Amino acid sequence: MSECLVLGELPDLWLESKRDDPGVVARPSDRGEDGGLLDGGGQLLGREIGEELTGREDTQMFCPNCNGDFSTIEAVILHLNSQSTCWPHEEHPRQFPVPPGLRSSQSSTSSTTGYCHPQSGYVFGIGKNLFDKLQDDPYEYRRKINAYYPFHDEGEWELAKFLVENLTQAQIDKFLKLKWFHTRQRPSFTSKEQLLDWTDALPCFAPWKVSNIEFTGYKTTYPVQLIWRDALEVVKQLFGDPVFANHITFQPHVVNTGGQREYGDYFSADIAWKIQDYLPVGATQVPIILGSDKTPVTRTTGGLEMHPLFISIGNIDSEVRSKATLRAWRCIAYMPVAKFRVHPDYQTILQARLWHKCVDLVCANLKIAARDGCFMPDPSRHIRYVFTPLIAHVCDLPEASMIAAEIDPWDLDRFQKATKAAYLSGVHMPYWLNWLYSWTRHFTKGITHVNQMTGREHRDIQRTIVASIAGAAPPRFVRAIRALIDFIYYAQNPVHSLESLQSMSQALSDFHAFKDAIVEAEARRGKKGAKEDFFIPKLELLQSFRGTIERLGTLMQFSADMTERLLITHCKDLFARTNRRMNDFTEQCVRILNRQESMELFNLYALISSRGASLVNAICLEDEEVTTVNPALSWVSRVLPDEAYSVHGPRQVRNHFHKGILSGDALTAFYLTSTPDFKSLSPDDICTKYALVDFDHAVSQFIARFSLSNGESTRWDHRHGRFCAWNKFRVQLHSAFQSRVIMPSRVIQSYPPSDSFPLGNCDTVLIDVTGDDGQITSRVAQVRLVFQPKVPRSSDLVLPTHLSSPLLYIQYFDFIANPNDRPELAMWTVERSYVVDQHGERYRRGGVVLLTDVTHAVELIPEYGDKVNKNVSSATCLESYDRFFLNNFADKESYHTLSTEFV
């Protein structure tokens, strides 16, 4: 579909609502020019203004079931609850998904309570979810016989999908003409044209289209074409997708854990509750999250540049939204990057204005839904009265800034100078200006590019910089750096409490208190050398983090890393599949985009329907869940377990709590492969292969200690016994932030010396050690060997309990300093423990413990001093130093554990 739109001094774009469209409620009387219940600074306006906007006269409502006329939404509710309702009471829902923060866990030791907004999330009847609407396709009568129509069967469909997704049209033609088909059955489609026609005939919602854009008064180098689709229709797809049935939230709620307010996803934050107060009774928020990236998708076809616009909804759990491959984000537009025939000083202003006008067009119906509301079925077919506030736009550059100056915005010379002086982009009519309930933020000193630290290298620096510079930099310098890293780690928490928010604020205050040390060390540098100021706009942004978390929820749900990953997962193949002919380039893109979405949707729908399973994903309230969630895989695994291999995307994290080895308190799970790396080793073999001189003595002490404590003795002689050994094991824990969430397992290595690792490759752990007084203390240890005694099958010897399970040979570290001893570091310091034998030989203190004594995997960083030994590498540093810092910045889980539980 192609059309022409002329942009310039255009009024706001509004699409009229129609009564025969059951998805849109008739629009009420026009509102004022203020644009919404939130002012430009993101603050709620007074209650009297809210009443003026939400209590308007001359509104008209329609029942989504019988299409009857009613004056207010309250009248619709009374109608549906009456005895003569058009919606029978036996069809009323019995179960709803529980918000993430209110899901309980048997393993949780904290008390979690909460409550939902009492006038939110009402159900207004039964409609059709996304998969139900697929049955409205004109060929559905054929799919009742063959679910994969127009293809012959599932196998032919998989072949067709593979060809279209992986081969060019020329390659498809070559494949279908292979002589291989002369002696074998050919597929039903005999040419690329027929194959593409069949895939194009699959059901498609929210189709793509092309609009030719003209800017009145200004010419562009090439015609500007916008590839887009209606954002509201895409939101309906997301909101009604049964895949997300167990990962969606409808009501604002308050969560209290351990007596403190907890902030997680958007619906647990303040703004969700406050916006709900202004909405009609029973309304459901579908918070809109937009994302874009300034990186052009292509520079081919005569210099054409585009960058995409993405959309998601805040109802979907942030854990799902954070994975680009889980379909919780959809592309809604490819924004043109036009080249205007104007002076270079005005190029950026006109490009920014064009961008905002295009977004305004794409999101026009979303603005109507934010103002008037609309009825929309959820994944379980329940019809809800939906409003669509804009809560975030995730991007790497300030695309939504607005200037308030008494200058004609079309007098570009004066206007450009004014915007440049104010550090603004020159957009006088941003797309969110007339978006009711939109959330925007003003920077009184201008906006600059805010790029998050991304990439493995940046994260590695963040993890190690504090311990690495200790001894090489002044204490106040180290304190400033540590405070900034503390702030970053607190800001990335998946859930926040008032205590963690206070700690985050304190860390930022500490940085400002000690940042002068960075200037004194001339480490604050620019292109011209050392700088004596901290005029960094990013630092001003950090001041708003706490307030933003309280208002909108955790920051990581709005990470700009997502838009970068979406460019790869959603856009990398699109333009490569065209023939790059300029005359119909955009039309090709539209056909490819429609085809991609149709095939992706049809694949799961056909799998579910062909097996006779319900098109409604039943609500499943599990006690625990793994952290890497794939909603489609979870659904198929539950209803069609034998077909789980058919679902692509992230695989579920293996839950070792089901079949693994559990610790005594069942809070830690361990996993060893059923086949050891070494099936039969003698004590001498172990001493030689692993360079463990005191292995025999350590095993003797272990047997003696347990024989004394539990009274179990054995005739088994370890000196002549055999052992099996493993080079690694896995340890799995629950999240330190959310006890019901099971984290991915961590690998603990214990490889013997080799050419690559001359001193071995062995990891460090935290273990529980029971002293002679019965007190349990934590110690740091390096795992040198994972082993288990082995009894010949012909023997009738039965090993005692403590010898029948996997054991570890470890080498100990002693704590020599606590965080208070060096406030600039705030880290524990450990040192290798040594013993001296009767011959005066000094060697590392070792011991044998149960595998289940391990509580955490930990990371040690050597105390390098003022410089690092150049002969030391990452493979040898753990063996080359004796004194180490216990790195609490290894990852977010370790940071939280070592900052709270361990202390």
Number of C-alpha atoms within 10 A of each C-alpha: 11 13 11 12 13 12 16 14 10 9 7 14 16 14 13 11 19 12 15 10 10 17 21 24 25 21 21 16 12 9 13 10 8 13 17 25 24 20 16 17 12 16 14 18 12 10 12 9 14 18 13 12 20 17 14 12 12 10 16 15 22 21 21 25 16 11 13 12 12 16 13 17 19 14 15 20 18 11 17 20 15 13 11 9 15 17 19 13 13 7 9 13 13 6 11 16 17 18 22 20 23 18 16 20 17 9 15 13 9 12 10 19 17 14 12 18 18 14 16 23 22 19 21 24 23 20 20 20 25 25 25 18 15 19 16 11 14 10 15 15 13 12 17 13 10 16 22 24 19 19 20 14 13 17 12 17 20 14 12 22 17 11 17 21 14 12 13 16 19 9 14 18 15 12 16 16 14 9 9 11 12 9 7 8 8 13 17 14 18 12 17 21 12 12 22 17 13 16 21 17 14 20 21 19 17 18 19 21 21 20 18 14 20 18 17 11 8 11 15 13 10 13 14 20 23 24 26 24 22 19 26 20 17 20 24 20 22 25 27 26 23 25 29 27 25 24 23 23 25 25 27 28 23 21 22 17 15 12 12 14 19 24 28 26 27 28 29 29 24 20 23 22 21 14 17 22 17 18 24 19 18 22 26 28 29 26 25 22 20 22 24 26 23 17 13 16 21 16 11 13 14 10 13 19 18 22 18 24 24 22 21 23 26 24 25 23 23 22 17 22 21 18 19 22 18 19 21 23 26 22 23 26 25 24 25 22 20 25 20 18 13 12 8 10 12 17 14 17 20 21 19 22 23 24 20 21 22 24 20 23 20 22 22 21 22 28 27 26 26 24 25 22 25 27 26 28 26 26 28 28 24 20 25 26 27 28 28 28 25 23 21 19 21 22 24 21 14 16 22 25 22 19 20 9 11 7 12 11 16 13 9 17 13 12 21 20 14 16 21 12 10 15 17 22 24 28 25 22 19 22 25 22 19 21 26 24 26 24 23 19 15 14 14 9 11 16 20 17 11 14 12 12 12 11 9 9 10 11 14 13 11 21 19 16 16 24 26 21 20 21 14 15 16 14 18 19 24 25 25 26 24 23 25 20 20 22 23 17 19 22 23 15 20 19 21 24 20 14 12 17 21 13 16 23 20 15 21 20 17 19 21 15 14 18 22 18 20 21 17 13 12 13 14 17 13 8 6 6 9 14 16 13 11 13 9 9 15 14 12 12 13 14 13 12 18 20 12 16 22 22 21 23 26 26 19 20 23 21 17 21 20 21 25 19 15 23 22 13 13 20 18 13 15 16 19 13 17 18 13 16 12 13 9 11 14 21 18 18 22 20 17 22 19 20 23 19 18 19 21 12 18 19 18 17 19 19 19 21 16 16 12 10 13 11 19 20 22 19 16 15 14 11 12 16 18 17 17 18 20 25 23 21 23 19 24 22 15 14 16 16 12 10 15 17 11 13 18 12 16 16 14 16 16 14 18 20 19 9 10 16 19 19 17 10 8 12 15 22 24 22 21 16 10 7 10 16 13 12 14 15 18 16 18 16 14 21 15 12 14 19 16 23 15 15 20 16 13 19 21 15 13 16 18 14 13 16 15 10 8 11 10 14 13 12 9 15 9 16 13 9 15 19 19 19 23 21 19 21 17 18 25 25 24 24 17 18 15 17 20 23 19 23 22 20 19 15 15 21 21 25 21 20 15 12 7 10 14 12 19 21 21 23 20 23 20 17 24 18 15 12 9 8 6 8 9 12 10 15 16 26 24 25 25 25 25 26 25 22 20 18 16 9 7 6 7 8 12 12 17 18 10 16 18 13 15 19 21 23 24 27 21 22 23 15 19 13 15 16 15 11 13 14 13 20 24 20 23 21 24 23 19 20 17 16 12 11 9 7 6 8 8 11 14 17 16 25 21 22 20 20 23 22 19 24 19 19 21 20 20 24 19 22 21 19 14 12 12 13 11 6 8 13 11 8 15 16 17 23 16 14 15 15 21 23 23 22 23 23 24 19 16 18 19 19 17 20 16 17 14 10 8 9 9
